[in-house]
Amino acid sequence: MPDTTSERGLEFIKSFLLDLRPHIAYPTHLLGQAARAFDGASTLGTSILCRAALEAAYCWFFQWTTDAGGRRGLINGPDGPKLLPDQERPGDHVNFGAIMQLVRESNLLSSAQLEASERIRRNGNWVAHMIQVTDRDRRKSPNPLDWTPWITDREAWADLEDTADILKTLEDALPSIYR
């Protein structure tokens, strides 16, 4: 089980950044924040930030890349960003189910990465978990602070590792000219 009183998360993110290009800087920043949350013993913060990093990376990837003969190419200048499914103009609400459909159809991720992505999104779904926690624990205790986080240290560490792996896969999908 990870030692959450150390700087294990910070060391992990430092080694991860050595191999990463800056194209997905915002998702990478969120992953760094997740690593810091892990070091601060916040399993919930880790998983919520991992979900945010993945969702930001998927949106960026499909806004700023295009299929170029079976490979991905970057969109530069006035041609980008592309609209995401169900958007009429940049900044409109995004239907994340449609984004996940794009992820699945792209065949960028392995089946294990797709499963990890779904787990990370489930673990980081703070609102759904808070509703479940509130309903379940309200019946057990009148104290609103008497509840157990839904994410263990081991699960938070797995979310951190798998998020990094998926971000690396997205970066590797870019044309070699951008590496």
C-alpha positions as CSV (number, residue, x, y, z in Angstrom):
1,M,0.0,0.0,0.0
2,P,1.4,3.4,-0.8
3,D,2.9,5.5,2.0
4,T,0.8,8.7,1.8
5,T,3.1,10.6,4.2
6,S,6.0,10.6,1.7
7,E,6.6,12.4,-1.5
8,R,5.9,9.3,-3.6
9,G,3.4,11.1,-5.8
10,L,5.7,14.0,-6.5
11,E,8.6,11.6,-7.4
12,F,6.2,9.7,-9.7
13,I,5.1,12.8,-11.6
14,K,8.7,14.0,-11.9
15,S,9.7,10.8,-13.6
16,F,6.6,10.8,-15.8
17,L,7.3,14.4,-17.0
18,L,10.7,13.4,-18.3
19,D,9.1,11.5,-21.2
20,L,6.2,13.8,-21.9
21,R,5.9,16.6,-24.5
22,P,4.0,19.8,-23.5
23,H,1.1,19.3,-25.9
24,I,-1.3,18.2,-23.1
25,A,0.0,20.7,-20.6
26,Y,-3.3,21.4,-18.8
27,P,-4.1,17.7,-18.2
28,T,-0.5,17.2,-17.1
29,H,-0.8,20.0,-14.6
30,L,-4.0,18.3,-13.2
31,L,-2.1,15.0,-13.0
32,G,0.6,16.9,-11.0
33,Q,-2.1,18.2,-8.7
34,A,-3.4,14.7,-8.3
35,A,0.1,13.5,-7.3
36,R,0.3,16.3,-4.7
37,A,-3.1,15.4,-3.4
38,F,-1.9,11.8,-3.0
39,D,1.1,13.0,-1.0
40,G,-1.2,15.0,1.2
41,A,-3.2,11.8,2.0
42,S,-6.2,13.0,0.0
43,T,-7.4,9.9,-1.9
44,L,-10.6,11.7,-2.9
45,G,-8.6,14.6,-4.3
46,T,-6.3,12.3,-6.2
47,S,-9.2,10.5,-7.9
48,I,-11.2,13.6,-8.7
49,L,-8.1,15.3,-10.2
50,C,-7.2,12.1,-12.2
51,R,-10.7,12.1,-13.7
52,A,-10.3,15.8,-14.5
53,A,-7.0,15.2,-16.2
54,L,-8.4,12.4,-18.4
55,E,-11.5,14.4,-19.4
56,A,-9.4,17.5,-20.2
57,A,-6.9,15.3,-22.2
58,Y,-9.7,13.6,-24.2
59,C,-11.3,16.9,-25.0
60,W,-8.0,18.5,-26.1
61,F,-7.0,15.5,-28.2
62,F,-10.2,15.5,-30.2
63,Q,-10.4,19.3,-30.5
64,W,-6.8,19.7,-31.7
65,T,-6.1,16.6,-33.7
66,T,-7.5,15.2,-36.9
67,D,-7.3,11.8,-38.6
68,A,-4.5,12.0,-41.2
69,G,-4.5,8.8,-43.2
70,G,-4.8,6.4,-40.2
71,R,-2.6,8.7,-38.0
72,R,-3.3,11.8,-36.0
73,G,-2.3,15.2,-37.1
74,L,-2.3,18.4,-35.1
75,I,-4.6,21.3,-36.2
76,N,-2.8,24.6,-36.2
77,G,-4.0,28.2,-36.7
78,P,-7.4,29.2,-37.8
79,D,-8.6,25.6,-38.4
80,G,-8.7,24.8,-34.7
81,P,-10.1,23.9,-32.3
82,K,-12.6,21.6,-33.8
83,L,-16.0,21.4,-32.2
84,L,-16.7,18.4,-30.0
85,P,-19.9,16.2,-30.4
86,D,-23.1,18.2,-29.8
87,Q,-21.2,21.6,-29.7
88,E,-22.6,24.3,-31.9
89,R,-19.7,26.7,-31.1
90,P,-16.5,26.7,-29.0
91,G,-17.3,26.9,-25.3
92,D,-20.7,25.1,-25.5
93,H,-21.5,22.3,-23.0
94,V,-19.8,19.0,-23.8
95,N,-21.7,15.7,-23.7
96,F,-19.0,13.5,-22.2
97,G,-20.7,10.3,-23.2
98,A,-20.1,11.3,-26.8
99,I,-16.5,12.1,-26.0
100,M,-16.0,8.6,-24.5
101,Q,-17.6,7.2,-27.7
102,L,-14.9,9.0,-29.7
103,V,-12.3,7.5,-27.4
104,R,-13.6,4.0,-27.9
105,E,-14.0,4.4,-31.7
106,S,-10.5,5.8,-32.0
107,N,-8.8,2.6,-30.9
108,L,-6.1,4.7,-29.3
109,L,-6.4,2.9,-26.0
110,S,-6.0,-0.7,-25.2
111,S,-9.0,-2.6,-23.6
112,A,-7.1,-2.4,-20.2
113,Q,-6.7,1.4,-20.6
114,L,-10.4,1.8,-21.5
115,E,-11.4,-0.2,-18.4
116,A,-9.0,1.9,-16.3
117,S,-10.4,5.1,-17.8
118,E,-14.0,4.0,-16.9
119,R,-12.8,3.1,-13.3
120,I,-11.0,6.5,-12.9
121,R,-14.1,8.4,-14.2
122,R,-16.3,6.4,-11.7
123,N,-13.9,6.9,-8.8
124,G,-13.7,10.6,-9.5
125,N,-17.4,11.1,-9.8
126,W,-17.6,13.2,-6.6
127,V,-21.3,14.2,-6.9
128,A,-22.6,10.7,-7.4
129,H,-20.4,9.4,-4.5
130,M,-21.5,12.3,-2.2
131,I,-25.2,11.5,-2.8
132,Q,-24.5,7.8,-2.1
133,V,-22.5,8.6,1.0
134,T,-25.0,11.1,2.3
135,D,-27.9,8.6,1.9
136,R,-26.1,5.6,3.3
137,D,-24.4,7.4,6.2
138,R,-27.4,9.5,7.1
139,R,-29.1,6.3,8.1
140,K,-26.2,5.1,10.2
141,S,-25.3,8.4,12.1
142,P,-26.8,11.8,12.7
143,N,-23.2,13.3,12.4
144,P,-22.8,14.5,8.8
145,L,-19.0,14.1,9.1
146,D,-19.1,10.5,10.1
147,W,-18.4,8.7,6.7
148,T,-15.6,6.8,5.1
149,P,-14.1,7.9,1.8
150,W,-14.9,5.6,-1.1
151,I,-11.3,5.6,-2.4
152,T,-8.5,3.7,-0.7
153,D,-4.8,4.6,-0.9
154,R,-4.3,1.6,-3.2
155,E,-7.1,2.7,-5.5
156,A,-6.0,6.3,-5.6
157,W,-2.4,5.2,-6.6
158,A,-3.8,3.0,-9.3
159,D,-5.8,6.0,-10.6
160,L,-2.6,8.1,-10.7
161,E,-0.6,5.4,-12.5
162,D,-3.3,4.6,-15.0
163,T,-4.0,8.3,-15.7
164,A,-0.3,8.8,-16.5
165,D,-0.3,5.8,-18.7
166,I,-3.3,7.0,-20.7
167,L,-1.9,10.6,-21.1
168,K,1.4,9.0,-22.4
169,T,-0.6,7.0,-24.9
170,L,-2.4,10.1,-26.2
171,E,0.9,11.9,-26.5
172,D,2.5,9.0,-28.4
173,A,-0.4,9.1,-30.8
174,L,0.7,12.5,-32.1
175,P,2.9,12.5,-35.3
176,S,6.6,12.0,-34.7
177,I,7.3,15.6,-35.9
178,Y,5.8,16.8,-32.6
179,R,7.8,14.6,-30.3
